[in-house]
């Protein structure tokens, strides 16, 4: 009955002392808020499967970014939803594309905001896969790298502060890093979705981004949920190729992976608290089965406790208000 039991029990009786001796601290500065951009004007469309999350037209997204920044959230990650899709995903690297316009609008509205640009083809291809397809309907990894690199440069030109490739093609970090360096953007860091699993937790996001595959699935290039050692190899490869920050996605079902990556590499680590994780809490909270706020905060603390330095989460604004209270 030494210090770890009796004394800590006494300290926990007062909330102020509990806060002072808490092992894990969560800050609004840890959050990255995902945002969805669409073409049009005066649009704020709630996503049915993600209550409280919206698609914004370019003329409205700046105001949403400003509100987010005023809550103390330092960064957003932008996903674009084009009007038209084609097999080559040309909207991804169009200099006047939806993501490029959204990045410019946010930087114009809130210059201090860190704007991260997601780089993937799935929202832009008519088939919904994360790369260019061969005649056999398989993803052409090497051809896709060229498009990803072009997309990254176009987003950097639009003003993105950071590039975040989420496609899981082999060699994409090296291709993007090289393209950025060669075009005068050597200062732009890369946050790689290094360990991205082929997860069932992505369903609501695919509704939000209209990016569900038209056929097949993405298990050929996303990770098997049964594997953890593979995640360490993927992270190591991305770091060797020049990634500045690595990410584990999803977060809640992969806390063990977050912990192992942090312990092995000790580099800046992000975790994506994905749409399915968000929507499950929202649905159960609406039904009165759980205390939504308490579950939300417990989840975010668990991700931070596991080792994440940064948390991409749709809860960011709600959690920011609680942390400020």
Number of C-alpha atoms within 10 A of each C-alpha: 6 7 9 8 9 10 11 14 12 12 15 15 10 10 10 10 13 15 13 11 13 9 8 12 12 18 15 20 16 21 26 27 22 21 19 24 27 25 20 13 11 12 17 16 15 14 17 13 20 20 14 14 19 19 22 26 23 25 18 19 24 21 16 16 24 18 13 21 19 11 19 19 23 19 22 24 20 23 25 29 25 21 12 11 18 12 15 17 26 17 24 30 23 16 16 14 20 26 32 28 22 33 29 21 21 27 20 13 15 19 13 13 20 20 26 26 30 25 29 25 29 25 26 28 26 18 24 25 27 28 29 24 18 11 8 7 12 13 19 16 19 15 13 23 22 14 23 26 22 19 29 28 25 21 29 21 18 20 24 27 21 21 27 25 25 23 25 24 21 16 14 24 31 20 20 28 22 16 20 24 13 11 11 12 16 12 10 18 19 25 25 29 27 30 29 24 24 18 18 10 21 17 16 21 19 17 15 23 20 16 21 22 17 11 10 13 13 19 12 13 18 19 21 16 15 8 11 17 11 14 22 19 14 19 22 17 17 24 19 12 17 18 26 18 21 25 28 26 27 26 27 20 14 18 21 14 23 29 17 17 27 19 12 10 13 10 15 16 22 29 29 23 23 24 23 19 21 20 21 14 19 23 16 13 16 13 10 10 10 14 13 17 16 9 14 20 17 12 18 22 16 17 26 23 17 23 23 27 20 21 26 23 23 24 24 25 20 14 21 20 12 12 13 10 6
